[in-house]
Amino acid sequence: MMLRQRYAAALVLGLLASSAVLPALAQNAAPAPAAPATPALPDPPPEQLAAAVEFLQASGLTRGFDDMIPQFLQQANAVYASQRPELASMINEVTLSLVPEFVKQRAELDRNLAKLYTVKFSEDELKQLTVFYRSPVGQKFSTLQQDIVRDSFPIVQTWTRTLQESIAKRIKEEVEKRGQKL
């Protein structure tokens, strides 16, 4: 856990020190919309929950959330520092001191998401999935998964457009066969 906190702190420091400039955010930004209520899931047996968390970590399914903490901290830091430039150093110090608090919340996300998997998979199935994701091919799949999904979008878009056009054409043809026009 300590290594994870150091990693997150290093990420935050790197992001804060980077030359990337965030767009100026309004001082009085509109409040964020209320988040939809999360479904109440039953608490699974601790062993099954642990197996689900281990599966999520091995699969990399939640890896994308790791960058959110430093990004959000960087954004908040930039907003407050732009509002009070004379406090920029203090704001940066406070932001860095909050890293461990928010890293804990990241683990909470994994536990809550793991509950979803405990509803769909038994403890044994989760362990089998974890074994797969820890295998060389599972690790490769985990690493390439986001790229595959991203690269799939144009293929799916072309297919759906062609499908929609074909359906419209065929309906028109069949209606015309029955003596009517659309």
Summary of the structure (lengths in Angstrom):
residues: 182
radius of gyration: 23.8
end to end distance: 64.9
largest distance: 78.2
contacts: 427
relative contact order: 0.12
helix: 77%
strand: 0%
